[in-house]
Amino acid sequence: MLNEDEGVRTERGYLVKVPVRWSDMDVFAHINHARMVTLLEEARIPWLFYDGRPTASLREGCVVADLHVKYQEQVRHDEGPIEVTMRVERLRAVDFVVAYEVRPAGADPTSRPSVVATTQLVAFDIDNQRLRRLSPEEKGYLEEFRLPESGTGR
């Protein structure tokens, strides 16, 4: 598991370096699709839940509603730790979409990402098992990482 010191704000979004484990590799020596989804989650956790902000309600009640992953190049096991840059693509009353760009370790942050992905996350009241509105604090934090209206940079 990553700790809260492993992410950093950049001009392109929130960057987390995620270690690649031997078990993340498939028989072709690149990162397996299902494992890539797990690595994206491992990048998202320190950004949304541990960036020194009052985001406890996200930590306690936020569920994945939709996920899209597009592979533009393979990512090999020996190219880790992968560098995952995340920004907010869309922000609404009860949900938001995280946009990801995944690059091998040390890649130019302006280079074409090997993987682009999005995850729609919904604020959720676990106790009452229903959707809830994002708090003003949560929306304010997420707004700091909002993509420009011109697109996702993909």
C-alpha positions in Angstrom: 0.0 0.0 0.0 1.2 3.5 -0.8 1.5 6.1 1.9 0.5 9.8 1.8 4.1 11.0 1.0 4.1 9.3 -2.4 2.1 11.8 -4.4 2.9 15.3 -5.6 1.0 18.1 -7.2 2.3 19.1 -10.7 1.1 21.6 -13.3 -0.4 18.6 -15.1 -2.3 17.2 -12.2 -1.6 14.9 -9.2 1.4 12.5 -9.9 1.8 9.2 -8.0 4.6 6.8 -8.7 3.2 3.3 -8.3 5.5 0.3 -7.8 5.0 -2.5 -10.2 5.1 -6.0 -8.6 6.3 -9.2 -10.2 2.7 -10.5 -9.9 1.4 -7.5 -12.0 3.2 -8.9 -15.1 1.6 -11.3 -17.5 3.3 -14.0 -19.6 4.3 -11.4 -22.2 6.2 -9.4 -19.6 3.9 -6.4 -19.7 1.4 -5.3 -17.0 -1.8 -7.4 -17.1 -5.0 -5.5 -17.8 -6.7 -6.4 -14.5 -3.6 -5.5 -12.6 -3.4 -2.1 -14.4 -6.9 -1.3 -13.0 -5.5 -2.2 -9.5 -2.5 0.1 -10.1 -4.8 3.0 -11.1 -6.7 2.5 -7.9 -3.4 2.5 -5.9 -2.6 5.8 -7.5 -6.0 7.3 -6.8 -6.1 6.5 -3.1 -3.2 8.8 -1.9 -4.6 11.7 -4.1 -8.2 11.6 -3.0 -7.9 10.3 0.5 -4.5 11.4 1.9 -3.5 14.8 0.4 -3.7 16.5 3.8 -7.3 17.7 3.2 -10.6 17.1 4.9 -11.6 14.4 2.4 -12.7 11.8 5.1 -16.2 11.6 3.6 -14.7 10.5 0.3 -12.7 7.9 2.1 -15.7 6.6 3.9 -18.2 6.8 1.0 -17.2 6.8 -2.6 -17.8 4.0 -5.1 -16.7 3.3 -8.7 -19.6 3.6 -11.2 -17.7 3.4 -14.5 -14.2 2.6 -15.8 -12.6 2.9 -19.2 -9.0 1.9 -20.0 -7.2 2.5 -23.3 -3.8 1.0 -24.0 -1.8 3.1 -26.4 1.5 1.3 -25.8 2.4 -1.7 -23.6 3.8 -1.0 -20.2 6.5 -3.5 -19.2 7.2 -4.7 -15.7 10.8 -3.4 -15.9 9.5 0.2 -16.7 8.2 0.7 -13.1 7.4 2.4 -11.0 4.8 3.6 -13.3 4.0 7.3 -13.2 0.2 8.0 -13.0 -1.0 11.6 -13.4 -4.6 12.3 -12.5 -7.0 15.2 -12.9 -10.7 15.8 -12.7 -12.4 15.6 -16.1 -16.0 16.2 -14.9 -17.4 17.3 -11.5 -21.1 17.2 -10.7 -23.3 17.3 -7.6 -22.9 13.6 -6.7 -20.1 12.3 -8.9 -16.8 13.1 -10.6 -14.7 11.6 -13.3 -10.9 11.1 -12.8 -8.8 11.1 -15.9 -5.5 9.2 -15.8 -2.3 9.2 -17.9 0.1 6.4 -17.2 3.8 6.5 -18.3 6.9 4.4 -17.6 9.3 5.6 -14.9 11.2 8.7 -16.0 9.2 9.4 -19.1 8.7 13.0 -20.2 5.5 14.1 -18.6 4.4 15.7 -21.9 5.0 12.5 -23.9 2.2 10.4 -25.2 0.9 8.3 -22.3 1.1 4.5 -22.6 -2.3 4.2 -21.0 -5.2 6.6 -20.6 -8.2 5.9 -18.4 -11.2 7.4 -16.7 -13.1 6.4 -13.6 -16.4 7.8 -12.6 -16.7 7.9 -8.8 -20.0 8.5 -7.0 -20.3 10.0 -3.5 -22.1 7.3 -1.5 -23.6 7.2 2.0 -22.5 3.7 3.2 -24.7 3.7 6.2 -27.9 4.5 4.3 -26.9 2.7 1.1 -27.7 5.7 -1.2 -26.1 8.4 -3.2 -25.1 11.6 -1.4 -24.0 15.1 -2.5 -20.4 16.0 -2.5 -19.6 18.4 0.3 -18.4 21.9 -0.6 -15.0 20.9 0.8 -14.8 17.9 -1.4 -15.9 19.9 -4.5 -13.4 22.6 -3.7 -10.6 20.1 -3.5 -11.6 18.3 -6.7 -12.0 21.6 -8.5 -8.3 22.3 -7.9 -7.5 19.4 -10.3 -10.2 20.2 -12.9 -9.2 19.8 -16.5 -9.5 22.8 -18.8 -12.7 22.8 -20.8 -10.7 22.2 -24.0 -10.4 18.5 -23.3 -8.5 15.8 -21.5 -5.1 16.3 -23.0 -5.2 12.8 -24.5 
